[in-house]
Amino acid sequence: MNKKIKPNRYKPEPKEPSRIYEDLGTGIDICLKFIMVVAIFSILSLAAIFVHDFIIQAEFFNITEIEITGITHVTREEIVTLCDLNQDRNIFELNTSLAQKQIESHPWIQSASIGRRLHSKLKISIMEQKPLAIVRIDNKADILINEQGRPFKEYDPASDRLENLPIITGLGLVQIRDEYLFAGILFDSVMDFLKTGEDMHVRHINGNENTGITIQTKNLTDQLSTLDQGTIPIKLGFNNFKAKLEKAKKISAYFDKNLPERTINAMDLFNIEKVFIKTKLNDALHNNIKKGA
């Protein structure tokens, strides 16, 4: 009896000729579709490049108006020069991100934003630094610090046009990573005092690593503020400034009411529980005493 031949299951059966032609046709169709897609994308890319070049070169889209808001210490001419807008520029050719960084390189500018508007109008919004005080360091230029306590430029009395800012002495710059800043317990105490919100017309704040801060002021009471006299030093230490200033006002008011012949020369409120006061005779009374002698 002849053995029945079993098909080899590991060897694929040969395809029919029609199936081969069908597979070949499908591959050609795929290749043609791919070529068409590439061609369409190439045409669209070339068209986009042409349109882009046409727009950025057309004088119709040149900037016709520049609106700048938020400037006080910086002039319009400085802003225009920083981002190279003092000549005809196409509004779509302008790199707004780069122009923004160029504007923010000015020391007086904290942040800037640039927006395009209809009719080729450019709007530039500026936020300037808010100066808090002037820091005076021996053998160095005076430095302006902002409300966050960060130094942002050298102080130039002629161009910065600032008045009535307190002058801080006794601080030193510290290098932190790649920049120089003010830091430490003493500096934190100075910032805490400046943020108390007390309107005492402080002219000078002196910092000392051992005794904290001492302020120079003459506006402890309304009566004293009208007198034509120099400032008096008040030692405040490192903390609890609101309470210490309130106590200084009460002491000054007491002297005005009960001891009008004497003027406060200095106060030491390092320890609010043990206040030391130095006084002198009023100039008018002192002169009368001298004449009587």
KEVORO-503836 format. One line per 5 residues: number of its first residue (from 1); for each residue y, z, x of C-alpha. Coordinates in steps of 0.1 Angstrom, whole numbers, padded with zeros to 4 digits, m for minus. Last residue first. Layout:
! KEVORO-503836
NUM> Y,Z,X ~ ...
//
This chain:
! KEVORO-503836
293> 1341,0826,0249 ~ 1355,0814,0215 ~ 1356,0778,0227 ~ 1319,0781,0238 ~ 1308,0796,0206
288> 1327,0769,0187 ~ 1310,0742,0207 ~ 1275,0757,0200 ~ 1283,0758,0163 ~ 1292,0721,0163
283> 1263,0711,0184 ~ 1238,0730,0163 ~ 1221,0758,0182 ~ 1187,0750,0196 ~ 1150,0751,0184
278> 1115,0749,0198 ~ 1087,0753,0173 ~ 1050,0763,0179 ~ 1025,0760,0150 ~ 0993,0780,0151
273> 0972,0772,0120 ~ 0979,0735,0123 ~ 0965,0735,0158 ~ 0980,0705,0177 ~ 1011,0711,0155
268> 1036,0715,0183 ~ 1072,0709,0172 ~ 1103,0700,0192 ~ 1141,0705,0192 ~ 1146,0718,0157
263> 1182,0724,0149 ~ 1198,0759,0144 ~ 1229,0769,0125 ~ 1214,0757,0092 ~ 1187,0785,0093
258> 1177,0791,0057 ~ 1180,0757,0040 ~ 1178,0732,0068 ~ 1153,0754,0087 ~ 1130,0756,0056
253> 1132,0718,0051 ~ 1121,0712,0087 ~ 1092,0736,0083 ~ 1082,0719,0050 ~ 1084,0685,0066
248> 1063,0696,0096 ~ 1037,0710,0073 ~ 1034,0677,0054 ~ 1030,0659,0087 ~ 1002,0682,0098
243> 0984,0678,0065 ~ 0986,0640,0067 ~ 0976,0640,0104 ~ 0943,0659,0102 ~ 0932,0644,0135
238> 0937,0640,0173 ~ 0966,0662,0183 ~ 0998,0662,0163 ~ 1026,0670,0188 ~ 1060,0664,0173
233> 1088,0651,0196 ~ 1123,0650,0182 ~ 1145,0619,0178 ~ 1182,0618,0185 ~ 1210,0628,0162
228> 1234,0611,0138 ~ 1224,0631,0108 ~ 1214,0612,0076 ~ 1177,0615,0084 ~ 1180,0652,0088
223> 1191,0656,0052 ~ 1164,0633,0038 ~ 1138,0654,0056 ~ 1114,0647,0085 ~ 1132,0614,0094
218> 1140,0620,0131 ~ 1108,0608,0148 ~ 1090,0608,0182 ~ 1053,0611,0179 ~ 1028,0630,0201
213> 0992,0619,0201 ~ 0960,0636,0215 ~ 0963,0666,0238 ~ 0936,0658,0265 ~ 0934,0620,0265
208> 0972,0617,0259 ~ 0988,0591,0236 ~ 1025,0587,0230 ~ 1037,0573,0198 ~ 1074,0561,0197
203> 1099,0552,0170 ~ 1084,0568,0140 ~ 1105,0561,0110 ~ 1088,0588,0089 ~ 1073,0567,0062
198> 1038,0582,0060 ~ 1012,0556,0052 ~ 0984,0575,0071 ~ 0972,0542,0086 ~ 0993,0545,0118
193> 0979,0580,0123 ~ 0943,0568,0120 ~ 0951,0540,0144 ~ 0964,0564,0170 ~ 0934,0587,0166
188> 0910,0557,0170 ~ 0929,0549,0202 ~ 0924,0584,0215 ~ 0887,0584,0207 ~ 0880,0551,0224
183> 0890,0514,0222 ~ 0917,0489,0229 ~ 0905,0455,0236 ~ 0899,0431,0265 ~ 0875,0402,0260
178> 0842,0388,0273 ~ 0818,0417,0266 ~ 0841,0447,0259 ~ 0867,0451,0286 ~ 0889,0482,0279
173> 0927,0481,0277 ~ 0946,0513,0283 ~ 0966,0536,0260 ~ 0993,0561,0270 ~ 1021,0544,0252
168> 1026,0531,0217 ~ 1059,0516,0205 ~ 1065,0517,0168 ~ 1077,0485,0151 ~ 1113,0488,0138
163> 1122,0452,0144 ~ 1103,0420,0152 ~ 1119,0386,0160 ~ 1089,0373,0180 ~ 1110,0348,0200
158> 1135,0370,0219 ~ 1115,0403,0219 ~ 1084,0386,0234 ~ 1053,0407,0229 ~ 1022,0394,0245
153> 0997,0383,0219 ~ 0967,0392,0197 ~ 0957,0427,0206 ~ 0932,0441,0179 ~ 0941,0473,0161
148> 0929,0460,0127 ~ 0965,0459,0114 ~ 0975,0437,0143 ~ 0983,0447,0179 ~ 1013,0433,0199
143> 1012,0437,0237 ~ 1039,0447,0261 ~ 1035,0430,0295 ~ 1019,0449,0323 ~ 1030,0473,0351
138> 1026,0503,0328 ~ 1012,0495,0294 ~ 1033,0494,0263 ~ 1015,0488,0230 ~ 1037,0473,0202
133> 1027,0482,0167 ~ 1012,0469,0134 ~ 1018,0432,0136 ~ 1003,0412,0106 ~ 0988,0380,0121
128> 0996,0348,0101 ~ 0976,0332,0074 ~ 0983,0295,0072 ~ 0976,0270,0044 ~ 0978,0233,0054
123> 0981,0207,0026 ~ 0978,0170,0034 ~ 0990,0144,0009 ~ 0976,0109,0010 ~ 0984,0102,m0027
118> 0959,0128,m0039 ~ 0952,0159,m0018 ~ 0933,0166,0014 ~ 0928,0202,0024 ~ 0934,0222,0056
113> 0927,0259,0061 ~ 0941,0283,0087 ~ 0933,0317,0101 ~ 0949,0345,0122 ~ 0978,0325,0134
108> 1003,0342,0158 ~ 0983,0335,0189 ~ 0982,0297,0182 ~ 0945,0286,0187 ~ 0941,0287,0150
103> 0960,0255,0146 ~ 0937,0237,0170 ~ 0906,0251,0152 ~ 0919,0238,0119 ~ 0926,0204,0134
98> 0890,0202,0147 ~ 0876,0211,0112 ~ 0901,0187,0095 ~ 0890,0157,0116 ~ 0918,0133,0106
93> 0906,0097,0101 ~ 0905,0102,0063 ~ 0943,0111,0062 ~ 0952,0082,0085 ~ 0977,0094,0110
88> 1013,0082,0117 ~ 1028,0105,0144 ~ 1038,0141,0146 ~ 1004,0151,0132 ~ 0988,0160,0165
83> 0971,0192,0152 ~ 0991,0215,0174 ~ 1023,0194,0171 ~ 1024,0196,0134 ~ 1019,0234,0135
78> 1045,0239,0161 ~ 1070,0218,0143 ~ 1065,0238,0111 ~ 1075,0269,0130 ~ 1054,0300,0135
73> 1067,0335,0129 ~ 1070,0331,0092 ~ 1044,0306,0080 ~ 1023,0309,0049 ~ 1025,0274,0035
68> 1026,0239,0051 ~ 1028,0208,0029 ~ 1024,0175,0048 ~ 1034,0143,0030 ~ 1027,0106,0035
63> 0995,0107,0055 ~ 0983,0071,0062 ~ 0958,0058,0036 ~ 0976,0025,0028 ~ 0979,0020,0065
58> 0942,0009,0065 ~ 0923,0018,0097 ~ 0904,0048,0083 ~ 0895,0030,0051 ~ 0884,m0003,0067
53> 0863,0014,0093 ~ 0845,0034,0066 ~ 0840,0004,0044 ~ 0825,m0016,0073 ~ 0803,0013,0084
48> 0791,0018,0048 ~ 0783,m0020,0045 ~ 0764,m0019,0078 ~ 0744,0011,0065 ~ 0738,m0006,0032
43> 0725,m0037,0049 ~ 0703,m0017,0072 ~ 0689,0003,0043 ~ 0681,m0029,0024 ~ 0664,m0044,0054
38> 0643,m0013,0060 ~ 0633,m0012,0024 ~ 0624,m0050,0025 ~ 0604,m0045,0057 ~ 0584,m0016,0040
33> 0578,m0037,0009 ~ 0565,m0066,0030 ~ 0542,m0043,0050 ~ 0528,m0028,0018 ~ 0522,m0062,0003
28> 0505,m0074,0035 ~ 0482,m0043,0034 ~ 0473,m0050,m0003 ~ 0465,m0086,0005 ~ 0441,m0076,0032
23> 0424,m0051,0009 ~ 0419,m0078,m0017 ~ 0406,m0103,0008 ~ 0380,m0078,0020 ~ 0370,m0070,m0016
18> 0364,m0107,m0022 ~ 0342,m0110,0008 ~ 0318,m0083,m0004 ~ 0318,m0052,0016 ~ 0288,m0043,0038
13> 0271,m0010,0028 ~ 0281,0019,0049 ~ 0255,0032,0073 ~ 0245,0069,0071 ~ 0226,0065,0038
8> 0202,0041,0053 ~ 0185,0025,0022 ~ 0149,0034,0017 ~ 0121,0009,0023 ~ 0091,0014,0000
3> 0059,0017,0020 ~ 0033,m0010,0014 ~ 0000,0000,0000
//
